Amino acid sequence: MLKDPFTELGLTEDQIEEIVKATGENANCDYGFTFSDLTQRIIPAIVLDAYPNTAITASRALEVVNTIKPTPPFKDKHE
């Protein structure tokens, strides 16, 4: 899901993998980003952060990802 957009923006596979790791379960969060988090929040936030005067870089993309919290899992009202 992230490979095509970020490859088009000039990031390498290794750089994309770092972003993928940052959006999954990790030490900062017990759950990862949802599909809509990735497509509607993460990618646009990275693009808008660079727009209009800066190129997208892997290091800055990771900084942006780390400022966004993933959508928490839905909980059943009966739990």
VMD Tcl script that draws the C-alpha trace (Angstrom):
set ca {
  {0.00 0.00 0.00}
  {2.84 2.41 0.76}
  {5.32 1.08 -1.79}
  {3.84 2.60 -4.96}
  {3.21 6.13 -3.67}
  {6.57 6.41 -1.92}
  {8.51 4.80 -4.76}
  {7.03 7.43 -7.07}
  {8.25 10.07 -4.61}
  {11.81 8.71 -4.82}
  {12.12 6.71 -1.61}
  {14.05 3.43 -1.66}
  {12.62 0.07 -0.59}
  {14.66 0.22 2.64}
  {13.32 3.70 3.44}
  {9.77 2.57 2.75}
  {10.29 -0.45 5.01}
  {11.27 1.89 7.87}
  {8.01 3.80 7.41}
  {6.08 0.52 7.30}
  {7.69 -0.53 10.60}
  {6.78 2.80 12.16}
  {3.12 2.38 11.18}
  {2.76 -1.12 12.62}
  {2.66 -2.34 16.20}
  {5.72 -1.04 18.02}
  {7.03 0.10 21.39}
  {4.96 3.29 21.18}
  {1.64 1.56 20.48}
  {0.02 -1.86 20.89}
  {-1.76 -1.60 17.53}
  {-0.84 -0.31 14.10}
  {-2.37 2.16 11.72}
  {-5.54 1.22 9.85}
  {-5.94 1.24 6.06}
  {-7.72 4.58 6.27}
  {-5.03 5.98 8.59}
  {-2.43 5.16 5.96}
  {-4.36 6.40 2.92}
  {-6.23 9.34 4.41}
  {-3.87 10.59 7.12}
  {-0.27 9.37 6.78}
  {0.36 9.81 3.05}
  {-1.41 13.21 2.84}
  {0.36 14.46 5.98}
  {3.77 13.56 4.53}
  {2.97 15.20 1.18}
  {1.52 18.33 2.78}
  {4.50 18.62 5.12}
  {6.81 18.96 2.11}
  {4.49 21.00 -0.09}
  {5.22 23.38 -1.82}
  {8.93 24.01 -1.28}
  {10.57 20.84 0.02}
  {11.19 17.38 -1.35}
  {9.84 14.42 0.60}
  {12.62 12.66 2.46}
  {12.51 9.39 4.36}
  {13.78 10.97 7.56}
  {11.16 13.72 7.51}
  {8.44 11.22 6.57}
  {9.33 9.19 9.66}
  {9.17 12.33 11.80}
  {5.68 13.06 10.45}
  {4.53 9.46 11.04}
  {5.75 9.65 14.63}
  {3.56 12.70 15.31}
  {0.36 10.88 14.33}
  {-1.47 8.44 16.58}
  {-3.18 5.44 14.96}
  {-6.92 5.02 15.23}
  {-7.61 2.82 18.26}
  {-9.31 -0.52 17.69}
  {-13.08 -0.56 18.00}
  {-14.38 -1.99 21.26}
  {-17.58 -3.90 21.75}
  {-19.93 -2.08 24.12}
  {-20.51 -5.36 25.95}
  {-16.89 -5.83 26.99}
}
mol new
graphics top color blue
foreach p $ca { graphics top sphere $p radius 0.5 }
foreach p [lrange $ca 0 end-1] q [lrange $ca 1 end] { graphics top cylinder $p $q radius 0.2 }
display resetview
